[in-house]
Structures are given as C-alpha cells and as structure tokens.
Amino acid sequence: MLPALQSIRSKQDFHTLVFIAGTVLLNAIGAGLIIPVTPALVSKLSQTTIADAALWGGYIAASYAAMQFLFGPAIGAISDRYGRRPVLLLSLAVLTVDYLIMTFAGSIWVLFLGRLLAGIASATYATAYAATSDISEKSKRATRFGMVGAAIGFGFVIGPVIGGALAMLGIRVPFYVSAILIAITFVYGLFYMPETLPRSARKPIHWRRANPIGAALDIAQIPVLMWFFIALFLFQMANFVYTAIWPYYTIEAFNWTTAQVGFSLAIVGIGFSSVKGGLIRWIIPRKGEAKTVLYGFFFAVTALLGFAFAPNTLAVILLLPLAALGAMIPPAMVALMSHHVSQDKQGHLQGALTSILGLTLVLSTLVMTQLFTHFTARDAELYYPGAPFLLAAVLMFLAIAPFWIGLKKSEGNLIHPDVLPGSTLAE
C-alpha cells in the first residue's frame, strides 16, 4: 500500500475510533445518570424499604441481562452479516425509547418492560468493540479496547455526578436527560457513523449458532477460548456485585446520600478511565496481556475483601482506586481471546461475550441482591451488608485458575506470536 493511502486509512481509522469512543461515552453518561436515583425510584414505585428495593432492583436488572444472554449471539451474528453500523444505530434507537419509558413509568412493571426492550437491543458496547477490532491490528487491539473502555469509564465519571445533581430537580429528571443524550448520539451516528466491516469480510448467518447454546458449542471447539470464557464468567459474576448493590450497600451500611453515591461512582469512573485509557497502554507493551490480567486479579480480590469488611466511609473511599485497577482485566483478556478468531467472526465472538455478560449479570444480580437483602432485613440474625462482597472476592479468586489453565494451553499455540502470554508488544 502506498504511503499516501496508508495515511488516509490511518485518518479514517482515527475518526472511526473517535466516533466509537464518543458513542460509548454518551451511552455511559446516560446509564450513569440514572444510577444514583434508581434506588429511590424503585423504592417509590414498589413502596418498600431500601433493602427490599434492592430485591426489586435485582429483578429488573436481571430481566435486562436475561435478554442480553438470549439475544447477544444473534445480534453479533447479524453484525457479522450486515455490518456494525445498522446494529449500533438500532441499539441506540431502542435505548432512547427505553429511557423515555422509565421517565414516565407509573408502576414497577413498566420499568420491567423498558428494561426488557433495552436488553434485547443492548448491542452498543459489543458492536463498538467489534468495530474497534475491525480497524485494529492484532497487536493494538488490547490498547484500543482499553481506549473504548476508558470512554465508558469517563462516562461514569460524569454521569453519576450529574445524575446526583439533577435528582434535586426530581428523581425522574436524569432518565429524561439520558433519553436526550442517547437520541443525540443516534442522530449523530445516522449521519457520521462509518461502516467498519467490509463486504468481503461478511458471512452468512447460521441461526443454529446465533443463540447462547450454539455460541457456547462453538467456543467449546477451541479449548483455549473455553478456559478464558470460564475465567471471564467467574470474573463477571464477582465484578457485577458493584452494579447489583453498590447504591443500596452504601446507603444501607453508611447512610450515604444520593450525591455521595454519585461522587463515589465518579471516583470509580476516573479510576477506570485512567486504567483503561492510560495505565493499560503502558503496562501491556511491557508486561504482556497475560501478566496484566493477573495483576488485575490481585487488585480486584484485594478491593472486594476490603469492601466486605469496610468499617466506615473513609475506608470505602480509600479502596476505590484498588477496585479501579481491576479494570485491567477485561480489555487484556478479550484481546487474548480475539487473537484466536478471524475478522469475519469478531462479531460472533463479541456476541458470545455479550451473551456471557448477560448470563453473569442475571445470576450475579439475583444472587448478590438476595444475599444483601437476607443480611440487611429487619429480622436478619446477622446484620452484614458486606456479605455480597465477600462472596465476590471468593469468585474473583477462583477465576484465576481457569485463566491460568488457558494460558498454559495457549503457549506456543496462539495464531499471532507477537501476543504470546508475557510477550512484549510493540506499538
């Protein structure tokens, strides 16, 4: 390829990455806006205490995740067939409707309906990662996945803080603002979103594989991927403890206000952005993807144990940076997995990842909220709001074993030798 053409392609890739990062950024801001006020809205609509509202919130989150699990592989297969652009735009359109439904919801069941619709079309992040993979050399995927993850993390810096402030105008205002932000993203993408998957790389849809069971069977044919998937499953089961109960945990255990919940999420968002957008770009070229994941496990387990036994608000705040360091795990692990599949199956891989994400979110949300409610109920024999974090720490520790087995099976067998476990990646 001539240098001039290389330069043009580089600029196109740059603008594509900027758009993808902008899309997930606004999406994350929209999602972050509603986090501080969700406990209050659920408690109001269900007419229950915070402990019981956590249970309802768990069911709502689980219904959303269940749709991700069921439809994730199909959406990934569709993006492999028709491209990333139409799937991403449809996802944004449905999310806009979802936030409007939650804005005007008059009952807890309407919230369920909104989350079911959003879960079916929850392809925004998975499609963004697939598009990033399309335009990235294999040695740069981890750092670019990290950039996308950093945009998501930064969105959660801004979102909860704004959401906590908007809550003073009413607990439904953040939902309305979220709908506006996602709608703006949709309009922008309609005019400027480029297609990243060339027609020559597209493949027919095999519907027998475009489902969770078919996706799992495909993954099982590649032993290395199977072990990584098991590790990722356990990691997500543990990590979703934050999504499941963080607002409820901090309100119940430390009597935090909505503003304090938003502030804490902002700290986590800053940490996630710094790790995924900065630290991971430094550590992967020097330590390799495998060691990066192992470092992430160490910090994640330490943080979870800390939250399980945190005595006061100060301890929680001091532990937040350690929790953020666990953000090194997903981009490095997903990059390792992406090296084992061809370009025309990246959407299939991301769809399978979305499916496992949905399954773990269903299971983790139900388990963690039930556990939280059990140990914080008025008649609880042992009052222990940190119980879900203790379970999460155990699951996170267990995830190290299948990841290590996957590494041993991949040594000398990876398709691309420049990304062997522990290797040094050149930018």
C-alpha positions as a printed Julia matrix, in Angstrom:
427×3 Matrix{Float64}:
   0.0     0.0    0.0
   1.31    3.43  -0.94
   2.28    5.75   1.93
  -0.44    8.24   0.91
  -3.12    5.56   1.07
  -1.74    4.4    4.4
  -2.09    7.94   5.71
  -5.7     8.22   4.5
  -6.58    4.91   6.07
  -4.95    5.97   9.32
  -7.06    9.16   9.41
 -10.21    7.19   8.67
  -9.41    4.79  11.48
  -8.73    7.72  13.8
 -12.12    9.32  13.09
 -13.83    5.94  13.45
 -12.23    5.39  16.84
 -13.22    8.89  17.94
 -16.83    8.24  16.91
 -16.92    4.85  18.64
 -15.45    6.35  21.81
 -17.94    9.22  21.62
 -20.85    6.83  21.2
 -19.98    4.66  24.2
 -19.12    7.8   26.2
 -22.59    9.32  25.76
 -24.18    5.93  26.32
 -22.25    5.53  29.58
 -23.18    9.05  30.66
 -26.82    8.21  30.05
 -26.54    4.99  32.05
 -24.54    6.7   34.82
 -27.09    9.48  35.2
 -29.75    7.11  36.5
 -27.65    5.04  38.91
 -27.83    7.38  41.95
 -31.63    7.77  41.68
 -32.59    4.19  40.78
 -32.89    3.03  44.43
 -35.21    5.95  45.24
 -37.38    5.39  42.15
 -37.63    1.63  42.7
 -38.41    2.18  46.38
 -41.12    4.69  45.48
 -42.77    2.56  42.81
 -42.59   -0.64  44.87
 -43.44    1.19  48.12
 -40.73   -0.67  50.04
 -37.6    -0.02  52.1
 -34.13    0.25  50.57
 -33.36   -3.37  51.5
 -36.49   -4.62  49.71
 -35.98   -2.16  46.86
 -32.61   -3.82  46.24
 -34.5    -7.05  45.65
 -36.82   -5.4   43.12
 -33.86   -3.64  41.53
 -32.17   -7.02  41.19
 -35.16   -8.48  39.36
 -35.28   -5.51  36.98
 -31.55   -5.71  36.24
 -31.81   -9.48  35.83
 -34.6    -9.13  33.26
 -32.39   -6.78  31.24
 -29.43   -9.14  31.48
 -31.54  -12.16  30.55
 -32.39  -10.51  27.24
 -28.68   -9.86  26.68
 -27.95  -13.51  27.27
 -30.68  -14.71  24.9
 -30.14  -12.25  22.07
 -26.41  -11.39  22.32
 -25.16  -14.1   19.92
 -27.9   -13.31  17.37
 -27.01   -9.62  17.37
 -23.32  -10.49  16.99
 -24.15  -12.74  14.03
 -26.3   -10.02  12.46
 -23.44   -7.54  12.74
 -21.13  -10.05  11.02
 -23.65  -10.32   8.17
 -24.95   -6.77   7.72
 -22.22   -4.67   9.33
 -21.74   -2.83  12.58
 -23.45    0.45  11.64
 -27.1    -0.67  11.36
 -26.88   -2.76  14.53
 -25.36    0.1   16.51
 -27.98    2.59  15.29
 -30.87    0.27  16.1
 -29.45   -0.28  19.56
 -29.26    3.47  20.21
 -32.82    3.99  18.97
 -34.23    1.33  21.3
 -32.23    2.67  24.26
 -33.75    6.11  23.66
 -37.23    4.59  23.87
 -36.2     2.67  26.99
 -35.16    5.8   28.87
 -38.39    7.55  27.87
 -40.37    4.59  29.2
 -38.53    4.83  32.52
 -39.05    8.6   32.59
 -42.83    8.24  32.59
 -43.14    4.84  34.29
 -46.06    4.79  36.7
 -45.51    1.29  38.05
 -42.73   -1.17  38.71
 -43.97   -3.37  35.85
 -43.45   -0.6   33.3
 -39.81   -0.47  34.39
 -39.61   -4.18  33.7
 -40.96   -3.65  30.18
 -38.47   -0.9   29.45
 -35.51   -2.97  30.56
 -36.68   -6.0   28.57
 -36.72   -3.91  25.38
 -33.31   -2.42  26.14
 -31.83   -5.83  26.89
 -32.92   -7.19  23.51
 -31.13   -4.4   21.67
 -28.22   -3.95  24.08
 -25.6    -4.19  21.36
 -23.98   -0.8   21.8
 -20.84   -1.85  23.64
 -20.41   -5.25  21.96
 -20.79   -3.72  18.5
 -18.4    -0.91  19.41
 -15.76   -3.45  20.41
 -16.34   -5.45  17.23
 -15.96   -2.29  15.14
 -12.78   -1.46  17.03
 -11.45   -4.93  16.28
 -12.28   -4.45  12.58
  -9.93   -1.49  12.21
  -7.17   -2.56  14.61
  -4.06   -4.6   14.09
  -3.98   -7.57  16.42
  -1.06   -6.2   18.42
  -3.02   -2.99  19.12
  -6.42   -4.43  19.98
  -5.89   -4.52  23.74
  -4.87   -0.86  23.94
  -7.73    0.22  21.66
 -10.2    -1.88  23.62
  -8.78   -0.04  26.6
  -9.48    3.3   24.92
 -13.11    2.34  24.38
 -13.28    1.13  27.96
 -11.76    4.42  29.11
 -14.54    6.33  27.34
 -17.09    4.17  29.15
 -15.33    4.78  32.45
 -15.19    8.53  31.87
 -18.9     8.48  31.09
 -19.48    7.01  34.52
 -17.4     9.82  36.0
 -19.66   12.5   34.58
 -22.95   10.61  34.61
 -23.43    9.84  38.32
 -22.29   13.3   39.39
 -24.74   14.98  37.01
 -27.41   12.45  37.93
 -26.99   13.21  41.62
 -27.3    16.94  40.92
 -30.3    16.53  38.6
 -32.02   14.43  41.25
 -32.59   17.63  43.2
 -34.99   18.62  40.42
 -36.8    15.28  40.64
 -35.88   11.61  40.6
 -37.16   11.22  37.02
 -35.18   14.09  35.52
 -31.98   12.02  34.99
 -33.97    9.48  32.92
 -35.26   12.24  30.68
 -31.79   13.71  30.19
 -30.44   10.23  29.41
 -33.03    9.81  26.66
 -31.96   13.12  25.13
 -28.25   12.19  25.18
 -28.83    8.8   23.52
 -31.12   10.4   20.93
 -28.39   12.91  20.07
 -25.93   10.04  19.7
 -28.33    8.25  17.37
 -28.74   11.32  15.14
 -25.0    11.87  15.01
 -24.37    8.24  14.11
 -27.05    8.36  11.43
 -25.01   10.92   9.53
 -21.42   10.19  10.53
 -21.08    6.57  11.66
 -18.82    4.76   9.17
 -19.14    1.06   8.4
 -16.07   -0.81   9.61
 -16.75   -4.31   8.29
 -16.01   -4.6    4.54
 -18.45   -6.6    2.43
 -15.71   -9.07   1.57
 -15.39   -9.98   5.27
 -19.1   -10.54   5.9
 -20.53  -14.0    6.39
 -23.99  -15.63   6.21
 -25.99  -16.03   9.39
 -26.15  -19.57  10.73
 -29.13  -19.33  13.07
 -28.34  -22.63  14.76
 -25.23  -20.9   16.1
 -26.81  -17.49  16.71
 -28.06  -18.43  20.17
 -26.41  -18.9   23.57
 -26.17  -22.69  23.26
 -24.8   -22.57  19.72
 -22.3   -19.88  20.67
 -21.16  -21.96  23.66
 -20.71  -25.03  21.46
 -18.61  -23.01  19.02
 -16.44  -21.72  21.84
 -16.07  -25.24  23.24
 -14.39  -26.3   19.99
 -11.47  -24.04  20.88
 -10.19  -25.24  24.3
  -8.14  -22.11  24.95
 -11.19  -19.89  24.45
 -13.28  -22.15  26.64
 -10.94  -21.74  29.61
 -10.78  -17.98  29.09
 -14.58  -17.87  28.93
 -14.83  -19.72  32.25
 -12.41  -17.24  33.8
 -14.35  -14.31  32.34
 -17.6   -15.83  33.61
 -16.29  -16.0   37.19
 -14.76  -12.53  36.91
 -18.05  -11.0   35.76
 -20.01  -12.89  38.42
 -17.8   -11.22  41.01
 -17.44   -7.82  39.4
 -21.18   -7.3   38.9
 -21.52   -7.0   42.66
 -20.87   -3.28  42.13
 -23.66   -2.97  39.56
 -26.05   -5.05  41.65
 -25.82   -3.49  45.08
 -23.39   -0.55  45.28
 -26.01    2.23  45.75
 -28.03    0.04  48.13
 -24.91   -1.08  50.05
 -23.56    2.42  50.61
 -26.96    3.85  51.56
 -27.74    0.99  53.94
 -24.31    0.5   55.53
 -23.08    4.09  55.7
 -26.26    6.15  55.23
 -24.91    7.85  52.1
 -26.9    10.47  50.25
 -27.64   10.36  46.52
 -24.88   12.92  46.0
 -22.36   10.76  47.88
 -23.29    7.73  45.79
 -22.74    9.79  42.64
 -19.41   11.08  43.97
 -18.17    7.56  44.73
 -19.11    6.38  41.24
 -17.26    9.38  39.82
 -14.1     8.28  41.64
 -14.5     4.78  40.21
 -15.07    6.25  36.75
 -11.91    8.35  36.97
 -10.0     5.28  38.06
 -11.42    3.13  35.27
 -10.63    5.79  32.67
  -7.09    6.2   33.94
  -6.51    2.44  33.93
  -8.1     1.64  30.58
  -7.01    4.77  28.76
  -3.59    5.26  30.32
  -2.15    2.53  32.52
  -3.1    -0.34  30.24
  -1.35    1.33  27.3
   1.78    1.42  29.42
   1.64   -1.96  31.12
   0.67   -4.26  28.22
   3.67   -3.39  26.0
   5.95   -4.0   28.98
   4.35   -6.93  30.79
   2.15   -8.56  28.17
  -1.57   -9.2   28.22
  -1.4   -12.3   30.46
   0.54  -10.67  33.29
  -1.7    -7.62  33.04
  -4.72   -9.83  33.71
  -3.01  -11.48  36.68
  -2.11   -8.11  38.2
  -5.73   -7.08  37.73
  -6.95  -10.16  39.61
  -4.7    -9.34  42.57
  -6.04   -5.8   42.92
  -9.66   -6.86  42.31
  -9.6    -9.53  45.03
  -7.95   -7.14  47.48
 -10.57   -4.44  46.86
 -13.51   -6.83  47.22
 -12.19   -8.17  50.52
 -11.75   -4.59  51.69
 -15.35   -3.66  50.89
 -16.56   -6.82  52.62
 -15.1    -5.62  55.91
 -15.0    -1.82  55.45
 -15.71   -0.16  58.82
 -16.56    3.33  57.6
 -16.89    5.71  54.66
 -13.19    6.63  54.68
 -12.19    3.0   54.2
 -14.59    2.67  51.27
 -13.16    5.76  49.57
  -9.59    4.55  50.04
 -10.44    1.19  48.48
 -11.96    2.66  45.31
  -8.61    3.13  43.48
  -7.77   -0.55  44.08
 -11.13   -1.56  42.64
 -10.41    0.55  39.56
  -7.15   -1.34  38.94
  -9.24   -4.45  38.34
 -10.34   -2.74  35.12
  -7.12   -4.02  33.53
  -8.65   -7.49  33.24
 -11.41   -7.26  30.55
  -9.57   -5.48  27.7
  -6.44   -7.62  28.1
  -8.41  -10.87  28.37
 -10.74  -10.04  25.46
  -7.71   -9.14  23.34
  -6.17  -12.54  24.08
  -9.41  -14.19  23.0
  -9.77  -12.11  19.82
  -6.4   -13.39  18.56
  -7.93  -16.85  18.14
 -10.68  -15.88  15.69
 -10.65  -14.39  12.19
 -12.06  -10.96  11.27
 -15.32  -12.33   9.91
 -16.03  -13.94  13.31
 -15.17  -11.0   15.57
 -18.85  -10.07  15.8
 -19.65  -13.68  16.66
 -17.05  -13.58  19.44
 -18.36  -10.26  20.75
 -21.9   -11.63  20.58
 -20.84  -14.63  22.66
 -19.15  -12.25  25.11
 -22.35  -10.19  25.3
 -24.27  -13.38  25.98
 -21.98  -14.45  28.82
 -22.12  -10.88  30.11
 -25.9   -11.11  30.19
 -25.9   -14.51  31.87
 -23.48  -13.44  34.59
 -25.41  -10.21  35.13
 -28.61  -12.23  35.61
 -27.03  -14.68  38.04
 -24.85  -12.18  39.88
 -27.64   -9.63  40.28
 -30.06  -12.2   41.66
 -27.51  -13.79  43.97
 -26.0   -10.53  45.25
 -29.3    -8.74  45.84
 -30.82  -11.78  47.55
 -27.74  -12.08  49.74
 -27.79   -8.35  50.52
 -31.49   -8.41  51.41
 -31.03  -11.52  53.58
 -28.27   -9.91  55.66
 -29.89   -6.46  55.94
 -33.53   -7.39  56.57
 -35.1    -6.23  59.83
 -35.27   -9.79  61.13
 -31.78  -10.82  59.96
 -29.95  -12.99  62.5
 -26.66  -11.47  61.37
 -26.56   -7.91  60.03
 -23.81   -7.93  57.42
 -24.29   -5.66  54.36
 -20.8    -6.56  53.14
 -21.71  -10.22  52.58
 -22.07   -9.93  48.77
 -18.55   -8.5   48.52
 -17.12  -11.44  50.45
 -18.74  -13.87  48.02
 -17.49  -11.77  45.11
 -13.93  -11.93  46.44
 -14.1   -15.72  46.54
 -15.44  -15.9   42.97
 -12.76  -13.48  41.74
 -10.04  -15.6   43.32
 -11.45  -18.76  41.74
 -11.32  -17.12  38.29
  -7.53  -17.19  38.36
  -7.39  -20.99  37.99
  -9.16  -21.37  34.59
  -7.33  -18.32  33.26
  -4.0   -19.91  34.2
  -5.0   -23.19  32.54
  -5.95  -21.27  29.38
  -2.56  -19.58  29.36
  -0.76  -22.91  29.6
  -2.78  -24.31  26.71
  -2.15  -21.24  24.59
   1.64  -21.14  24.99
   3.16  -21.86  21.62
  -0.28  -22.26  20.03
  -1.53  -18.72  19.55
  -2.16  -17.67  15.97
  -0.13  -14.49  16.39
   3.22  -15.0   18.12
   3.65  -11.29  18.86
   0.95  -11.6   21.54
   2.05  -14.76  23.33
   1.47  -14.62  27.09
   4.08  -12.42  28.7
   5.41  -11.12  25.41
   6.36   -7.52  24.81
   4.04   -5.73  22.38
   5.43   -3.05  20.15
   3.22   -0.08  19.43
